Amino acid sequence: MSIYSVKSPPQGVQAWQSDLLVGKGIFDYYDSQGDAAISMAAQIPCVQDGPMVARRYNNLTISAQLTTQYRCRGLLLLVDGNLTVSSGGDLSMTARGAAGHSKMGLYDMLIPDRITLASKRMSQRDVLASLRSNGYAIIDRWLWDDWGKIDGMSATAWAGGMVLLSAAGCGVGKVPQAGTTNYQATSGAAGINGGAGAGAPGCIHSAGATTAAKTSRGGSGRPWGGGAGGGGQTNGDGLNYPYDPNADDYGGKGGDGMAIADNASNWVSGSGAGNTPGVIQVAGSSNSVGQSGTGGCLYVICKGNILISLGGLIEADGKQGGVNTSYTNYFAPGGSSGGGHVSLIYGGTYTNNGTVRANGGAAGVATLNQNAGGAGSVVTKTFGQMGW
């Protein structure tokens, strides 16, 4: 049963309220897939921009890429035994940050010790069955908000637990800063306290323009992913064109790029990375569209050991704004998107001989265009530190 397919409430449901114990007991809400070895690229099913998904294994070895099918609010990976990321293995939430909206609460992300649920329309048995069958992550606060709208569910008293991703620690979007030769460029703000990184504003080159360029603001990082990048602009005469170089502030669309195409070798721009990337408002073969995606969110809880071998990778990176390597003069690349979040929680040992990262998308190549996406966060915790 999916909360997205409920048409009407079941008959005869009695109002109820119940405390659900979570914490280390989060494993009990999901069926194990048993021992698994990911030797070919694999994707975990999910709803685009929808709930965080959970998947449980016994022992898990990853030697190819494992990611979600679409961008979503996160991946919760539960491992009863040991997790091994071998050489060539890639546990990835790169470009998997969700596109949210302004009505979504800016919640801290944690593994609570307890959740209090109540409903007058849907039985507790059906709620738990839906979590299990659909693989919805019980820690996804927005899932319960959706359920409340559809089936009168409420989730309160998120008691205990350690904050892994601070909503207030997500990087805040900003506008470009003035630079040499009319360039304006700055990287996105990094996340702190587990927060996701902000998208970078687009670069601006307005030399020779008769009107000023529009502001290009990068998008803020959010608890469901990194921020989108702003659009680059060359020649401010484009002010009269209908384009918006500002990134969506909730992880959605990147900012539009703008360039007057009378001289493609001199006036070249890129749009911002995002969900989706911004568009180029004045056609020109040298202009470039930003890449699709923002850094996603990954939560790993492993009862045993986590081993990342040399050549193994765990990532939640942002993507690059529109760039063009052929022209370095009068070129304004789009802002890159922010990095996401990785939490690694383990009951045994943690050995990292590989790479664990949540980088912002790379900067453009033109001189002074430091428009990299803001770095996200990597958090590691023992069961003891979690109070388990």
Phi, psi and omega in degrees: 000131179249141177294343180275357181239008180288124181262321181207153183289150175295153182277146172079015179284129178271141177301140181214160173217137185209144172270128175256123176281132183241252180051223179295339179284005179301334180299329188292346183272359185223147175279141179281144173274003181077194175291140181217142174234112181271100182252352174229151182308132184222150180231137177271125183300146178199172175263130180302126182063016182260203189300153167301139181251149180241142176219131183246137177229167170275274169255139183230125175241128183243117177235010172219190182276132172238123181211184175270160182294320180227174171292144181202184186281002175146169176234126175253114183251120183249127183231116180290325182256244183246147174248125177236124173254105186280173174302128184088351176281147185213102173271108196234133163237025173296134180061025181244011174295145184276156167270116179258200178207169190292344181270358178280131180295143179269079185272145164292149177256128182208171172256096186291155174286331186205144173233135175259119180250151175207148176201151174251358190234336183232132183290154178298323179300317180291325178298310182292325177295323179291319175304313185290312186287325181268348181071028176287139181280125183296338182274000180281101183299326182288335174301315181290327174298316179297317180298322178297322180290325186272317189225029172064023181277145172231143177232118184225180174052057175286085190272138174068188180092153180259132178292123178264322179233113179276123178299321179290342180273356176292143181298139182266133179298146181219168180264164181298160173249149182295143178224188181291147175057040176069004173288146171229123186205146173196149178281160177291155180286136179284153173282151174232162179052041178086000185287156175281157182276154177279155171285152178279148170292158175287155178280156183230132170228111186241021179301132177083357181283150178268346175227156182287151174287159174285160174291144177237104184260136173282154180277148179286149170292152181225163181295350177254008176154173179289166180279154176280160181266151176281165182272144177278153183220131170239135180068100184296356176300345178290000181304330184276358179271149181278083178221159180232105181282353180282136177285149170300138188272007182234028176087011181272229188295141171285163180289149179286144174269154183217126175210133172287125192267023181287341179211089189301330183284343182250328184241093186232135179226166175230151177269167183280147173289148179171192181243077009265176176295158172293168179251164175265123189275338175238121188296144176186132187295340183269349178286158185220140180272140178295164179282160182271130172121158172228162180297133182266188184239131183230129177236118179247127174238115186236121181290333181259227184261146171249122178236121174249109184284164174305126183090356174274153188218134166237125190218151174211061189272157168277182183239165187275140172291170182298127180228163175217115184280353183279335185233125179248350177260137177057039181244133181236096180290156175284158180289143176274156183275160185281156175286160183263228185215139173231126171243130176239112183243129189219147179263340180257246180244160177233119179234120182241098173258002180248230184224131171233124187206160172218063185283151168287160176301150185294155179283165173289171187263347184290152181306132176073000183272075182272071186248042176289149173293153180291143178292141172274212188224146170240126182238131175238135181218140171277162174301323179298317178295333177279355182081021182257000000 
